[in-house]
Amino acid sequence: MNATRLLIGSAVAAVAAMTTSGAFAGPAAKPDFSFEKCFGVVKAGLNDCQTATHSCAGTSTADNQGDSWIYVPAGTCGKIAGSSTAPKA
């Protein structure tokens, strides 16, 4: 009986740890301000949503991937060197 409780407790703890660690990450919430998507200027692991090469926010694998984007205030993307408001090939 004690072994069963220990096993169930361990499983519950593992699930709780996975949900708080971002293992079930999804798309980032849309910001409250007027925004646009800015492609090609995201650091690895800081993208806001899925792309053709990865499925969730925070899962880009390289800096400045052309298809990875972040939300920025409207009108800002064009002011950032190397950025685009459309995915880069």
Buried (B, 14 or more C-beta within 10 A) or exposed (E): EEEEEEEEEEEEEEEEEEEEEEEEEEEBEEEEEEBBBBBBBBEBBBBBBBBEEBEBBBBBEEEBBBBBBBBBEEEEBEEEEEBBBEBEE
